[in-house]
Amino acid sequence: MTTRTTPTGIHVRDMTVDDCEAVTRLRVRGWQAAYAGLVSRSYLDDMDLTVAEDAERRRASFTGGSTIVNVVAERPGLGVIGWACYGPYRENGRPPARGELYALYVTPEQIGTGAGRALTAEVLARAAADGFPDLALWVLKENARARRFYERAGFCPDGAEESFEADGALVPEVRYVRSLGGPAA
């Protein structure tokens, strides 16, 4: 297990099966805080109902030989305060040449403490070591805070857009990409 500690006391380490419940709750709280006003309130509130089911799916993925890499950030006395995961880019019908940052969440009270930057640095280093030439991510088009965060981390929008449905409404996303300095795809 890899563990890194930042100067601010944040520990970044591999996620374990014991972290599944905390990560699921963190993801739900992250959605509810970050997407308030961008996604319907009823959709966000309903996420609370699926915590146990989602945590069980995460536990099962640990035994399934997944190619997804999960890392958590923790602070002494607070436990898990952040989570990120990445793996091969999800694109139908094409072999995955690039990596994709699937998720990065920090508990709302810990935003601005360096946990997100620590998780990002770890993911970028690992994805580069895994041989991905670049890393893509999808972010809500209207989520200005997240877009600024990713831009400061060196990600740039590449013009791709798509939407997902939440409670009957389309929620637009934009794709960001950052080169990892690896071989060309």
C-alpha positions in Angstrom: 0.0 0.0 0.0 1.3 3.4 -1.0 0.9 6.2 1.5 2.1 9.8 1.1 1.7 12.6 3.6 1.5 16.2 2.5 3.1 19.1 4.6 -0.5 19.9 5.7 -0.9 16.5 7.3 -3.1 14.9 4.7 -2.4 11.2 4.1 -3.1 9.9 0.6 -3.2 6.1 0.3 -4.7 3.2 -1.6 -8.4 2.8 -0.9 -9.3 -0.5 0.9 -12.5 -2.4 1.1 -12.9 -1.0 4.6 -13.2 2.5 3.1 -16.2 1.7 0.8 -18.9 3.0 3.2 -17.0 6.2 3.9 -16.3 6.8 0.2 -19.9 6.2 -0.8 -21.1 8.7 1.9 -18.4 11.2 0.8 -19.5 10.9 -2.9 -23.1 11.5 -2.0 -22.3 14.5 0.2 -20.0 15.8 -2.6 -22.7 15.6 -5.2 -25.2 17.2 -2.8 -22.9 20.1 -2.1 -21.3 20.6 -5.5 -24.3 20.1 -7.7 -26.9 22.0 -5.6 -28.7 24.3 -8.1 -27.2 22.4 -11.1 -29.0 19.1 -10.6 -32.6 18.8 -9.2 -32.9 18.7 -5.4 -35.0 15.6 -5.5 -32.3 13.7 -7.5 -29.7 14.8 -5.0 -31.9 13.9 -2.0 -32.6 10.5 -3.5 -28.9 9.7 -3.5 -29.1 9.2 0.3 -31.4 6.2 -0.3 -28.7 4.3 -2.3 -25.7 4.6 0.0 -25.8 1.0 1.3 -26.3 -0.4 -2.2 -23.5 1.7 -3.7 -21.1 0.7 -0.9 -21.9 -3.0 -1.5 -21.1 -2.5 -5.3 -17.8 -0.9 -4.3 -16.9 -3.8 -2.0 -17.7 -6.3 -4.8 -15.5 -4.4 -7.3 -12.5 -4.9 -5.0 -12.8 -8.7 -5.5 -13.5 -8.5 -9.2 -10.1 -7.7 -10.5 -11.0 -4.2 -11.7 -8.6 -1.9 -13.6 -9.9 1.1 -11.6 -7.4 2.7 -9.2 -8.9 4.2 -6.1 -7.1 6.4 -3.6 -8.3 8.2 -0.5 -7.1 11.2 1.5 -7.4 11.2 5.2 -6.6 13.5 8.0 -5.7 12.3 11.5 -8.8 12.4 13.7 -11.2 12.9 10.8 -10.7 9.7 8.8 -11.4 9.7 5.0 -11.9 13.3 3.7 -11.4 12.7 0.0 -11.5 10.1 -2.7 -10.4 9.9 -6.3 -10.5 7.1 -8.9 -9.2 6.7 -12.5 -8.7 4.0 -15.1 -8.9 3.5 -18.8 -11.1 6.0 -20.7 -14.6 4.8 -21.2 -15.3 5.1 -24.9 -17.6 2.7 -26.7 -16.1 0.7 -29.5 -12.5 1.9 -29.2 -9.6 0.5 -27.3 -8.8 2.8 -24.3 -5.6 4.7 -25.2 -6.0 7.5 -22.6 -6.9 7.5 -18.9 -9.9 9.0 -17.3 -10.4 10.6 -13.9 -13.8 9.1 -13.1 -14.3 10.9 -9.8 -12.6 13.3 -7.3 -14.5 14.4 -4.2 -13.6 16.0 -0.9 -15.9 16.5 2.0 -17.4 20.0 1.8 -15.8 21.0 5.1 -12.3 20.1 3.8 -12.5 21.9 0.4 -9.7 24.4 0.2 -7.4 22.4 2.6 -5.2 20.8 0.0 -6.9 17.4 0.0 -8.1 17.8 -3.6 -4.7 18.9 -4.8 -3.1 16.0 -3.0 -5.5 13.5 -4.6 -4.9 15.1 -8.0 -1.2 14.9 -7.7 -1.3 11.3 -6.7 -3.7 10.4 -9.6 -1.6 12.2 -12.1 1.6 10.5 -11.0 0.0 7.1 -11.0 -1.7 7.5 -14.3 1.6 8.6 -15.9 3.4 5.6 -14.3 0.6 3.4 -15.7 1.6 4.6 -19.2 -1.4 6.8 -20.0 -0.4 9.6 -22.4 -3.1 11.9 -21.0 -6.0 11.9 -18.6 -9.5 13.1 -19.4 -12.4 13.9 -17.1 -16.0 15.1 -17.4 -17.2 18.0 -15.4 -20.6 19.7 -15.2 -20.6 22.6 -17.6 -22.0 25.0 -15.0 -19.8 23.9 -12.2 -17.5 26.9 -12.2 -15.7 26.0 -9.0 -14.7 22.5 -10.2 -13.7 23.9 -13.7 -11.4 26.4 -12.0 -9.9 23.7 -9.9 -9.1 21.4 -12.9 -7.8 24.3 -14.9 -5.3 25.2 -12.1 -4.3 21.5 -12.2 -3.4 21.8 -15.9 -6.5 20.4 -17.5 -8.0 22.2 -20.5 -11.4 21.8 -22.1 -11.1 20.1 -25.5 -14.5 21.0 -26.9 -16.3 17.7 -26.3 -19.6 18.0 -24.6 -22.3 15.5 -23.6 -25.2 15.4 -21.2 -26.7 12.9 -18.8 -30.3 12.8 -17.5 -31.2 13.5 -13.9 -34.9 13.6 -13.0 -35.9 14.1 -16.6 -33.6 17.1 -17.1 -30.5 17.0 -19.2 -27.3 18.1 -17.4 -24.5 19.2 -19.7 -20.9 18.2 -19.1 -17.7 19.3 -20.8 -14.5 17.2 -21.2 -11.2 18.3 -19.9 -7.8 16.7 -20.8 -4.3 17.0 -19.4 -1.2 15.6 -21.1 0.8 13.3 -18.8 3.9 13.4 -21.0 3.7 9.8 -22.0 3.8 8.3 -25.5 1.4 9.6 -28.1 -1.9 7.8 -28.4 
